[in-house]
Amino acid sequence: GISLLAGSNTSSTQYIEFGFNTGKFNGSSLSVFSRGEPGLAVVGGRGRFMMAKGTALFNPILINATNVIMEFNFTVVHY
């Protein structure tokens, strides 16, 4: 996926694209665009997640100068 962060504080705008390359969601992606924490808004996607909506909650596991590891839990409605 790809991640973009605009700003440097907790109310920064965030865009994250989660792509799937195996399993029944192969070729699909989820788009998250939101501001603030802890819930991020799922605003769409591609493939099986077209017109998806929902929320994504995250849990930072490791953040340092060179690495970021986060766990995401999604609740998504899609068609």
N, C-alpha and C positions, 0 to 999 in steps of 0.2 A: 504494500500500500504506500500511500504518500501522506505526509502530514505537513501542514502549514500553520504557523503561529504568528499572528499579527499583534505585537505588543509584548511587554515583558512583565506583566503582573497577572494576578489571578482573574481579572476580568477581561483578559485578552480574547480576541476572536480566534476560534480554532476551526480548521477544516481538515478532516481526515477521511481518506478513501481506503476502505478495506476490500481488497481483491481476493477472490477465491480461485484456486487453480487445481483443485481435486474434488472428488465426490460429486454429489448431486447438484451442488452450486457452482461447479466449474465454469469459469468465464463470467460469473456474476460479481457484483460489487455492491457495497453499502456506502452511502455518503453521509457523513456527519458534519454538521455546520452549526456551531453554537458559540455562546459566550458565557464564560463562568463555569463554576463547578457546583456540585458533583455530577449533575445530570447533563448530558449533551443531547441535542436533538438529532435524530435520524431524519434526514430530509429527502431521501430518495435512494436511487441506485440504478444498476443496469442488470440486464438479464432477468433472472428469477426475482430480483428485488426491485424491479421497475415500480415506481410509485410507492415505495415503502415509506412507512412512517413509524416513529417510535422513540425510544430513549436508549442511551448507552451510559452506563455507570462505569467508572474506572477506578482502579486501585493501583497507585504507583508502587512498584516493587523495588526498583533501583533507579535513582537519578543521580548522575555525577557529571563531570565536565565532558565526558566523551560518550556516555551510554545512557539510554533511557529504556527501561523495561516496564511495561504497564500491562495489567490484566483488564480486559473489557468484558462486561456482561450486557448483552443486548436484549431488549424486548422490542420485537418488530412485528408489524402487521404488513403483509404483502399479498399480492394477487398472483 
